[in-house]
Structure formats: C-alpha cells, structure tokens
Amino acid sequence: MKEENLREGHIDQEEKEHLKQRITSSIVKYQRYKKRIRYGIGAAASIAFIGSIGFINYGKDSSSIEDYVKATEVNLKSENATEVTLILDDDKNINIDEDNTDIKYSNTGNKVKIGALKEVDQATIKNNEIVYNTLIVPFGRRSQIELSDGSKVWLNSGSKLVYPVIFKGKNREVYLEGEGIFDVVHNKKQPFIVKAENHEIEVLGTTFNVSNYPDDDYISTTLKSGSVQINYKGNSFLGRTKTMQISPGTQAVYTKTASAISAEKVDVDKYFSWRQGVFIFKRDNLKYIMKRLSRYYNVDIVINDKILEKQTFSGYLDLKEDVGNVVKIIKETANFEYAKQNGNQIIIN
C-alpha cells in the first residue's frame, strides 16, 4: 500500500487543488442538507417508536444510502428495540416476536416473506426515489435476511442493516451497524458494497463477516472465501480514501480513532460460528469473551478485576445453554466467583 508523506508546513499544488475541491463539495452538500432539514423537521416530531421510517423523499438532490442512514440514525437504533423489527416504507413497523425471524424478499423486491407465515407487499420506488428498508436486531436476538438479489445476511445481536428493497444503478449498497455474515451472489456488473462510517467493503461474490459495533473502536472484516477490497478514509492531512485487498483466511481491522488499517491471517471459523449457535475462542481474553456473551444474551456482565480481564481462554461454548451455565463453564477453567444481580446483571469477582 502506498503511504502518503506530508511535509510539515507545506502542501503541494496537487494537494491544494484536492483541498479546494473538497471545500467546494462540502459547501454544496451543506446547502443540500439544509434544504432536506426544512422538509423533514415536521415529520420528525411525529416519530413515536424507533423512527417508524422506511422511506424518506430526499428530492432531486440525493437518494444515497448514506443520506438515508444519517436522516434516521437518531431514531433507528438497535438498543431501542425489544423484538426483531422490520421497518418498511409508509411508516410501517413489523415486530417479529416468533422464533423464526427469517426474512426473504422476492426478486422484484415488492413482496416480503416474514417468518413462517406472514407476507407483505410494498412499493420499490416512490416519487422517483429508491425505497429503503431497515432490519433491527436487538441484543439477545438474531435474524437472517435474503435480499432481492438472492444475497443472504445473518445478523448478530445488537445489529442494524439498511438496504434498498431493489438494487438499482451500478452498485448494490447496504449499510451495517453491528455484526453480520454476508453470503453475496456473484454479479460482476454490479458489485456489492457494505458501508459504514468512513469505511466500505466492496465484493463481487463471496462470504465474509463484518463487525461494526458503535461501542467498539474498530471495524473488522474477516474473509472466508472470494476476495474483497476495503476502501477507508486514511489519516493523512487531506483524509484521502485508501484501499486494501484481502484474501481468504485474512482479517482486516480498521481503527476508527486512528483511521488506520492492518491485516493478518486468522482462523476464520471463530468469526462465523455464532451462526450455528457456537462461540469459538482461541487465546481470547476474558473481557472480550464476556463482551460477546453480553451482546448475545442481552445481559450486563461486569468484571471487577483488571488482572482477570486479561486472562486468556480457549474452547467452545454452546450458546443453546442459558448464560448462567455458559459463565459456569468458563468458571471451571479459571479462578473467579460470580453472582447474578437485578435479574439482568452478572458480577464477576
């Protein structure tokens, strides 16, 4: 990867021109943003439950998935939901409280099968704009979705996926917050792109895991098969986009605060095993393990020992067990005590 060297106190002509273009672009975007806010402020007051928005008319200025996410991110948060929730267009929320939380779109995008029995219809285009849906998975739940192109996504607990009901244009773009496993249908003419803040993963057809939780200081991409290219905002003065390609068996980790990325070979199975209800740990510290369990079971787990947090463990955990039994299994290999408090908290000493 080419590294950029910026000499202190000096910007060359190319960088001056690039900076000028960014400033001009930001002014235009800000003017468009103010225009959208004027139209959207009235609707915002009527939102009662996790946003209840599946579609926003952005006018002719923009219909990008980033604009949609920014306009709805305050209200559409996974921590606000208690059940798996599918948010369609026309302000319609569908809570999925059954065990089967699978969702499948028709290849035209206008029919959605939810769970075992329910099916709903919706428009794919409104006012000449793309319709977006949002799937929210709260902590303690999981879900699977098949998009209109046939690509499948398994969403882990505490996750949110934003996507168009039908893919138009040159790219297939979705936005992920949380953790998901993607099995993407190959389409050379229409690359599949998973977006996050200052970060995107571009693929043609492959299987990979992306973890992008708001309370983590990193975004990880773990590739099982195929190939992906990661585009990310670098840490140079001008914040130019950089790229990295990874091969199967590799994990790339983007540090959000440093805007830097690194890659290494890993055992990919441990990053896909939760799809089958198993956690695999290999020399992982107790703090990381308990954070994963906390999200999976929607339980607050507190470790009151800094040294204990750093102890490492290896093994398999069957997630079909309740959280108390899982913690008990870990306790058998370590020297700690734990107690349940307030019904939804585990204290480890």
Secondary structure as UniProt FT lines:
FT   TURN            8..9
FT   HELIX           13..44
FT   TURN            45..46
FT   TURN            50..51
FT   TURN            59..61
FT   HELIX           65..72
FT   TURN            73..75
FT   HELIX           78..80
FT   STRAND          84..87
FT   TURN            90..91
FT   STRAND          93..96
FT   STRAND          103..105
FT   TURN            107..108
FT   STRAND          111..114
FT   TURN            115..117
FT   STRAND          118..121
FT   STRAND          125..126
FT   TURN            127..128
FT   STRAND          129..130
FT   STRAND          132..137
FT   TURN            139..140
FT   STRAND          143..146
FT   TURN            148..149
FT   STRAND          152..155
FT   STRAND          159..164
FT   STRAND          172..183
FT   TURN            188..189
FT   STRAND          192..196
FT   TURN            197..198
FT   STRAND          199..203
FT   STRAND          207..212
FT   TURN            214..215
FT   STRAND          218..225
FT   STRAND          228..233
FT   TURN            237..238
FT   STRAND          241..246
FT   TURN            248..249
FT   STRAND          250..255
FT   TURN            256..259
FT   STRAND          260..265
FT   HELIX           268..271
FT   HELIX           273..276
FT   STRAND          278..285
FT   HELIX           286..297
FT   STRAND          300..303
FT   HELIX           306..310
FT   STRAND          312..318
FT   TURN            319..320
FT   HELIX           323..331
FT   TURN            332..333
FT   STRAND          338..341
FT   TURN            342..344
FT   STRAND          345..348
//
